[in-house]
């Protein structure tokens, strides 16, 4: 069974640009969550989607948004990029409604110059 | 608020046991997890424990939960060089989001 896949794996953008990251969950998984990992702040929850609905959101500014499609694939978008948005963005998927086993993808490394 | 703490670094000799500790503050935590992260990689789910359990064993891994003290530990038996990585403790409370600790870097030397 294929794991969680994320594209692209690496991305370089400049300040002020916007970026879209994609996540394909494990087949059959309906819940997708996004996390940001930085050396200073560690792993922080961004948001979680289930059946195309955002069920939970972390403490990030409105520049961070996401969505989920009917096939459970998810995208997250960051607009007006700042240097501090440079991070590893991780996507996780789970099978059950309450998602107690979350499996992570390899991440997208975003560098903002 | 929710907080999860871990020691930053642990160094062990190959073949010895490693014990990585974690404390959390959310008394409503439902599940507690251990993830492993190798350089340049995502997070690998190692094991998890439901909050009504005290212990869970899975091959070389043993998880102990002291709910009264809000303390979680991961014991790795017969530690190998391939176990060198960062280990994250995480908890999920009333929501599905995971709250992660800062991570413990495990270094295994021959």
Interface residues (C-beta under 8 A of the other chain):
Chain A: X4 X31 X33 X35 X42 X43 X44 X45 X48 X55 X56 X58 X90 X92 X94 X98 X99 X100 X101 X102 X103 X104 X105 X106 X107
Chain B: X30 X31 X33 X35 X41 X42 X43 X44 X45 X48 X50 X88 X90 X92 X95 X96 X97 X98 X99 X100 X101 X102 X103
